[in-house]
């Protein structure tokens, strides 16, 4: 059974769902999903769940994310990034790395952030970017976020390179606009690269050039993986060979969920789990509503949740 997590280094110019489509074709599987979207203009870490691991996405701990990006000063855009239309131009004051870092430090910590107009956040069941494309001004409610670290890496005459460590749900585009404003000008993101998302990072990723080589022994991935309608299709290698090349790169569910406590069940509780979907035992200090991993020896059975005096199934994995 093919299952696990694969970290893809997403290139700019394609959506997160485009990556899902590519992997479905490469692996010959329908059950492929991403654990959280990455803007089309952004690059970097996009964790993908494969096979039965799609059942475990909700239990991952991706609460902390790491980005590097460049803020272009002096121009604002309607999207908050370089793909949008310029909406305003202002002069840029003289800056130093020390002065910018001082201002950036004030933006760290817990705060409320309003999602940008061009985002996938839904209001009344409709994504904000759809309202924006229709010319409607709809604002989502502010959401709590945490900026753990906003480090200024380099400063140019009209740009700033930053490294951001933040909570899930943080829009770096909005943070870039906030920093620009606090510096006495305006700005937008000209580039953004996600370096890590929870346990997933670039060190364990595969890029589209490598995926293209696996598919057809050619590195020109747009022609191989995303051909245009008028382009001839390039023959791919056989499915078994593609799977054999990709599966060893998977991160197991056990590693991806290693932040959760684990319990090896005895025979009595294994029988109870099979017959009634619950156990009498769980981790010693787990609180009500918390999750943990149930094991039969070295085999991960699934995720449990403490419910009062007992522990019930939250999600079971299929057995081979």
C-alpha positions in Angstrom: 0.0 0.0 0.0 1.4 3.4 -1.0 1.2 5.9 1.8 3.2 8.7 3.4 4.1 12.3 3.0 6.1 13.9 0.3 7.6 17.4 0.5 7.5 19.1 -2.9 9.5 22.3 -3.6 6.8 24.1 -5.4 8.0 26.4 -8.3 6.5 29.8 -8.9 3.6 30.2 -11.3 1.5 27.1 -10.4 -1.2 26.5 -7.8 -1.0 24.0 -4.9 -3.8 22.0 -6.7 -1.6 21.8 -9.8 1.0 20.0 -7.7 -1.7 17.6 -6.5 -2.7 16.9 -10.2 0.9 16.2 -11.1 1.5 13.7 -8.3 -1.8 11.9 -8.9 -0.6 11.3 -12.5 2.9 10.4 -11.4 1.8 7.9 -8.8 -1.4 6.7 -10.5 -3.4 7.5 -7.4 -6.5 9.5 -6.6 -5.8 10.0 -2.9 -3.3 12.8 -3.0 -3.8 16.1 -1.2 -1.7 19.1 0.1 -1.7 19.9 3.8 -2.1 23.7 3.2 -2.0 26.0 0.2 0.9 28.0 -1.0 0.3 31.1 -3.1 1.0 30.6 -6.8 3.7 33.2 -6.9 5.4 31.6 -3.8 7.9 28.8 -3.9 9.2 26.2 -1.5 7.8 23.6 1.0 4.4 22.1 0.0 3.8 19.0 2.0 1.7 16.4 0.2 -0.2 13.5 1.8 -0.3 10.3 -0.3 -2.8 7.4 0.0 -4.2 6.7 3.4 -2.0 9.4 4.9 -4.6 11.9 3.6 -6.7 10.8 6.6 -4.1 12.2 8.9 -3.7 15.7 7.7 -5.8 17.2 10.5 -3.5 15.7 13.1 -0.3 17.2 11.8 1.5 19.9 13.7 2.2 22.6 11.2 1.6 25.4 13.7 5.0 27.0 13.0 6.2 28.0 9.5 9.4 29.6 8.2 9.6 31.9 5.2 12.2 34.0 3.5 11.1 36.8 1.2 11.9 40.2 -0.3 9.8 43.3 0.3 9.8 45.8 -2.6 9.4 49.3 -1.1 7.8 52.3 -2.7 5.0 50.5 -4.5 1.8 48.9 -3.3 -0.3 46.4 -5.3 -3.8 45.2 -5.0 -2.7 41.6 -4.2 0.1 42.5 -1.8 2.6 40.8 -4.1 4.3 41.4 -7.5 1.6 39.7 -9.5 -0.9 42.5 -8.7 -1.6 45.9 -10.2 0.3 48.8 -8.7 -2.2 50.9 -6.7 0.1 53.6 -5.2 3.7 54.9 -5.3 5.5 56.6 -2.5 9.1 57.7 -1.8 11.4 55.4 0.2 13.3 56.9 3.2 16.9 56.1 3.8 17.2 52.9 5.7 19.8 50.8 7.6 19.6 47.2 8.7 19.6 48.3 12.3 16.8 50.9 11.9 14.6 48.4 10.0 15.3 45.6 12.5 14.2 47.9 15.3 10.8 48.5 13.5 10.5 44.8 12.6 10.9 43.7 16.2 7.8 45.7 17.2 5.8 43.6 14.8 6.7 40.3 16.6 4.4 38.6 19.0 0.7 37.7 19.2 -1.6 39.9 17.1 -4.8 40.1 15.1 -4.4 40.1 11.3 -7.0 40.7 8.6 -6.6 38.4 5.6 -5.8 40.1 2.3 -8.5 40.7 -0.3 -6.9 38.3 -2.7 -6.8 35.2 -0.5 -8.7 31.8 -0.3 -10.4 32.8 3.0 -14.1 32.4 2.6 -16.8 34.8 3.6 -20.4 33.5 3.3 -19.0 30.4 1.5 -17.1 32.4 -1.2 -13.4 32.9 -1.4 -12.2 36.5 -0.9 -10.3 36.6 -4.2 -13.5 35.8 -6.1 -15.2 38.9 -4.5 -12.1 40.9 -5.4 -12.0 39.8 -9.0 -15.7 40.9 -9.3 -14.8 44.3 -7.9 -16.5 43.8 -4.6 -15.0 45.0 -1.4 -15.5 42.3 1.3 -13.4 42.1 4.4 -12.9 39.0 6.5 -12.8 39.1 10.2 -9.4 39.6 11.8 -7.7 36.3 13.0 -5.2 35.7 15.8 -1.6 35.0 14.6 1.8 34.9 16.1 5.0 36.3 14.6 7.7 34.4 16.5 10.5 36.2 14.6 10.8 38.8 12.0 14.5 39.1 11.1 15.9 41.6 8.6 18.6 39.8 6.6 19.6 42.5 4.1 18.5 46.0 3.2 18.9 47.7 -0.2 18.0 51.1 -1.4 14.3 50.2 -2.0 14.0 46.6 -0.8 14.3 44.4 2.3 15.1 40.7 2.6 13.4 39.1 5.7 13.2 35.8 7.4 9.8 35.1 9.1 9.0 32.5 11.7 5.2 32.6 12.2 2.1 30.7 13.1 -0.2 28.9 10.7 -2.6 31.3 9.0 -0.2 34.2 8.9 -0.2 36.1 5.6 3.4 37.3 5.0 2.0 39.7 2.3 0.1 41.6 5.0 3.1 41.5 7.3 5.2 43.0 4.5 2.7 45.8 4.0 2.6 46.5 7.8 6.4 46.7 7.9 6.6 49.0 4.9 4.0 51.3 6.5 5.8 51.4 9.8 9.0 52.4 7.9 7.1 55.4 6.4 6.4 54.1 3.0 4.5 51.4 1.2 5.5 48.0 -0.2 4.7 44.5 -1.4 6.3 41.1 -1.6 8.4 40.6 -4.7 9.3 37.0 -3.7 8.4 34.5 -1.0 9.8 31.1 -0.3 8.6 28.7 2.4 11.5 27.0 4.1 9.6 24.8 6.6 6.2 23.9 7.7 6.1 22.0 11.0 8.1 18.8 10.5 8.5 19.3 6.7 11.4 21.3 5.3 13.3 21.9 2.1 16.1 19.5 3.1 13.8 16.6 2.5 12.0 18.0 -0.5 11.9 17.1 -4.2 11.7 19.8 -6.9 9.8 19.8 -10.2 13.0 19.2 -12.2 13.6 15.9 -10.3 9.9 15.0 -10.7 10.3 15.6 -14.5 13.4 13.3 -14.6 11.4 10.6 -12.8 8.5 11.0 -15.3 10.4 11.1 -18.5 14.2 11.4 -17.9 14.0 15.1 -18.9 14.5 18.1 -16.6 12.3 20.6 -18.6 9.3 20.1 -16.3 6.9 22.5 -18.0 7.0 20.4 -21.1 6.9 17.1 -19.3 4.5 17.8 -16.4 2.5 20.8 -17.5 2.3 20.7 -21.3 0.2 23.4 -23.1 -2.7 22.3 -25.1 -0.9 22.8 -28.4 2.2 21.0 -27.3 2.8 17.3 -28.1 2.8 15.0 -25.1 6.1 13.5 -23.9 6.0 9.8 -23.2 6.5 8.9 -19.5 8.3 6.0 -17.9 6.3 3.1 -16.6 4.2 3.5 -13.5 6.0 0.9 -11.4 9.3 2.7 -12.1 7.9 6.1 -11.1 6.5 4.7 -7.9 9.8 3.0 -7.1 11.6 6.3 -7.5 9.2 8.4 -5.4 8.1 6.1 -2.5 11.6 6.0 -0.9 11.4 9.8 -0.5 8.2 9.6 1.5 8.1 10.6 5.2 6.2 8.0 7.2 3.1 8.8 9.2 5.0 7.8 12.3 7.6 10.5 11.7 5.1 13.2 10.6 3.0 12.6 13.7 5.9 12.1 16.1 4.7 15.1 18.2 1.9 12.9 19.4 2.3 10.5 22.3 2.2 6.8 21.4 1.0 3.7 23.3 1.6 0.1 22.4 -1.7 -1.7 23.2 -2.0 -5.0 25.0 -4.1 -7.9 23.6 -7.2 -6.9 25.6 -7.2 -3.3 24.4 -6.4 -4.4 20.9 -9.5 -6.5 20.9 -11.6 -3.7 22.4 -10.3 -1.3 19.7 -11.3 -3.8 17.0 -14.7 -4.7 18.4 -15.8 -1.4 20.0 -13.6 1.3 18.6 -12.2 2.3 22.0 -9.6 1.4 24.6 -9.4 1.7 28.4 -5.8 2.9 28.3 -4.0 5.8 26.8 -1.0 8.1 27.6 -0.6 8.7 31.3 -0.9 12.5 31.3 -3.1 13.1 28.2 -5.9 15.7 28.7 -9.5 15.3 27.5 -9.8 15.9 23.8 -6.1 15.3 23.1 -4.9 12.9 20.5 -2.4 10.0 20.6 -1.1 7.2 18.4 -2.2 3.6 18.9 0.3 0.9 18.0 0.2 -2.9 17.7 3.8 -3.6 18.4 5.7 -1.5 15.8 2.6 -1.1 13.6 0.7 2.2 13.7 -3.0 1.5 13.9 -4.4 5.0 13.9 -5.1 8.1 16.0 -7.1 8.0 19.2 -8.7 10.8 21.2 -9.3 10.9 25.0 -13.0 11.1 25.7 -13.8 11.2 29.4 -12.7 8.0 31.1 -12.1 6.2 27.8 -10.3 6.7 24.5 -12.1 6.4 21.2 -11.0 6.2 17.6 -10.3 9.5 15.9 -9.0 8.0 12.7 -7.9 4.5 11.9 -5.5 3.5 9.1 -6.4 0.7 6.7 -4.4 -2.5 7.2 -2.5 -4.1 4.4 
